[in-house]
Every structure is written in structure tokens, then in C-alpha cells.
């Protein structure tokens, strides 16, 4: 079976950056800056980018490019007994993260429509939690399916199908070449618009004011550094299997180091830039309401679907247009990431079983939609909160840790380094190998240990132990089991060793 290729490096960069830039870039990075020392957070963030983000990006690009395969195939060619890790990454991302991620994009579709007449009214929190979500008392009380959310979720799945069912160059590459410039232009308009609002300067000061004590001498300064490394890891889509799959479609002479650096740096710069729109608006909101900053700034869904609608309602002009633009930006960022998640799994299934792409993508979208229905119920927000926490911490971090162990110790980074050096026409610094062998594993182990200890002391988020075990650890274990089982099935396609396997 002839393997697809990107038409150009620009197309690849658009897709890779589109995967890295997601919903979390719009609000999570900004909030973490505010909560972890303001502008001082940029210091550990940049250090994490240089010592972990870029090295891991080079690792995943190099792995997929050298072995011309998805995560399972590439890890199988490293050593057959590591194939399960590749399957685990694409299974829990496709049948875990993707199921609720599409629902969140569906919320954005709903709010794009709501913004036309500021449908959330004067009480956006009550509207979001009660009128829109109909949030139940807990995860065990599923309640009814919210029809408006279900319909929007179906629309988002259809968009993913429409983009992904065609060849990689005609589908994802073409879409991202349109999405990414539009996303950057709209974000720039939002930033300029925001900075013109009275009080926005105060919001920017909250965002950038450095509190060096929090990162060097605070009581829990090490948690700030761990948060920076965690943010870099998550924002670059590392551990998803996405970047390995995307790199496998590159031309054989592509400069892996250059592409990895561009992808990582552009993503992080976008996060920083988008933060001006978020905090400028919240600064204006604080001035209008007279609330202190700690009561205005919220993280996660609370910022996008509660605080931001409230801020939009307070704008002196163009409220409907500003609101529609904001939620359209979230939709673009979400879809560009969503199609990459599907590609990671589709690439793996095609590599191993030779499934026709169109039929495979159709099946994935149907199964994905059926799985997403759980998150459109009245308990959807509870399920989303639990599953997201456990899959991100115990799924993504575990996969990243194992990649470092396999490549840094079992496989030896020298093999991958030779491949990367040959393409970049220079000797990549040995610091890269040391980061993969020492720096990144130590940080990821710390993140795992810190979170697991917190889980042992008390159940996550105040939920019951049953909910945490069944929905949290249960989802992690179930997808791990599925990945191991798939890895034991025989390959239906020919396994070719990489051209430079002697390296």
C-alpha cells in the first residue's frame, strides 16, 4: 500500500502546529501564568521548552520519520515487544480524550450561536451549569442527553469526518493551511480589540507581573516548575502518537530538527500571544464589576463558558461580533487538534491491518460519536473532569516517560541521533540525548508521583472513590488492556525495516 505524503513542509507545519494548538492554548496557559508567578512563569516555561519540549518533539518526529510509520509500527521496529506502548497511546487518545474533546468543541458551536443574541443573559454561570448542561449532582446520575449538545457534537464529528476521510494531503493538510492563517488573524484581531478596552492594561499586568519568589523560593516552588513542564508536555501533543504519525508522511530528506523547533516555538508563542486577549478582557471585566482578580480569573470551562461570556456582555460595543469571533477561534483550534488525534489512530490501523482509509475514518467517527453521547448527558461535566485528569496524567505522562526510557536507554539515542543529524546536516548537541535519558524522565516521574500521592490522600476533585476508580483509573486500565490486545494481533501488512537501519 502506497503511503501518503505531505505536499510540502509548510503543509506539514500547518498540520503539526494545528495539532499542538488546541482549546487549552486559549485559556489554560494564561491561567497558569497568573497562578504560578505571572511573568515569572515564563522562565520555567522556556526552560521546559528547551530541555523537554523540543527534545521530545525531535524524538517523536525522528522516530516516525526514520521508521516511516505510526507510533505502534515505529515502536515495533524499535523492538516488537514495545509495540503495545504505541497502541496504548493512540487508543486512549482516540477512545478517551477525543470522545469528550469533541463535546467541548460542540459546546463552542452552541456558544457561537448563543453569542448572536447573548443568549446566556445576565447570569452566565447559572446558564452554563443549569440551563445549558443541566449538570447533575454527580457522575453516577447520568440524567438525560442534552439535545442541543448532542446535535452540536454530531456536527463536529461530521466536520472531522469530512476533513479526514480523504488522503492526508487533500484532507488534513488542505484544511490546516486554511485554518491556521485564519486562526492567527482572528486571534490578532481579538488581541488588538481587547487592548483597546478600558482596564485591559490592569489585566495584562496581572498576566505579566513577575513574582520571582514563586519560582525560586516559595513554599512550593518545585510545583511551579513541574506545572511548567506539564504544560509544555500537554500543549505540544507529546505522547499522543500524533507527531510520530505526522512525521511518517514527511519527505525522506526533511530537516527534522528545524521542523521540530518551528512547531514547538510557534505553538508556545501563540499561547503567550493569546493570553493578552484573555487577560485584557478579564481586566476590563474586573474594572466594570469591581471584583478582585481572584474572583474574575477562572480556569478550564469556567473561563471560556462563564467568565468570558460575562465579559463579552459588558463590552461597550460589538458584543455579538466579539463573542462569535471568540468562539469561532475556539472551534478552529479544537478541530485542528481533533483531526490529528483521529489521524494518529487511523495511521496505526492502516499500518497494521491495511484498512481502506475512507471506511476506517467513517467507522471511527461513528464509534466516536456513540462514545461521545456519554459526555452529552447531564453528568457529562463530571465525567469529563475525571476522565480528562486521569488520562492526561496517567496516560500521556506515562507514555512520554516510557518513550524516554525506550529511546534513551533500551534503544540508545545514538541511533536516532545519527538519523536526525544526517537530515539536519549538523551534529545535534549531546544535550538532547541527556535530556531524553535524564531530565525529562525525572520531571515526568515527579509529576506522576506528585499526582498519585495526592490521589492516595483523597479522591480527585472531591468525587467518590467509586467514581475515581471506575471512570479514572478504570479508563486508563481499560485502554491499556485494549492496546496490549491489539499489539498481540498479527500484522496484515508487510513490515519493512527503515532504509538507514544500519545507523
Secondary structure, 3 states (H helix, E strand, C coil): CCCCCCCCHHHHHHHHHHHHCCHHHHHHHHHHHHHCCHHHHHHHHHHHHHHHHHHHHHHHHHHHHHHCCCHHHHHHHHCHHHHHHHHHHHHHHHHHHHHHHHHHHHHHHHHHHHCCCCCCCCCHHHHHHHHHCCCCCCCCCCCCECHHHHHHHHHHHHHHHHHHCCCCHHHHHHHHHHHHHHHHHHHHHHHHHHHCCCCHHHHHHHHHCCCHHHHHCCCCHHHHHHHHHHHHHHHCCCCCCHHHHHHHCCCCCCCHHHHHHHHHHHHHHHHHHHHHHHHHHHHHHHHHHCCCHHHHCCCCHHHHHHHHHHHHHCCCCCHHHHHHHHHHHHHHHHHHHHHHHHHHHHHHHHHHHCCCHHHHHHHHHHHHHHHHHHHHECCHHHHHHHHHHHHHHHHHHHHHHHHHHHHHHHCCHHHHHHHHHHHHCCCCCHHHHHHHHHHHHHHHHHHHHHHHHHHHHCCHHHCCHHHHHHHHHHHHHHHHHHHHHHHHCCCCCCCCCCCCCCC
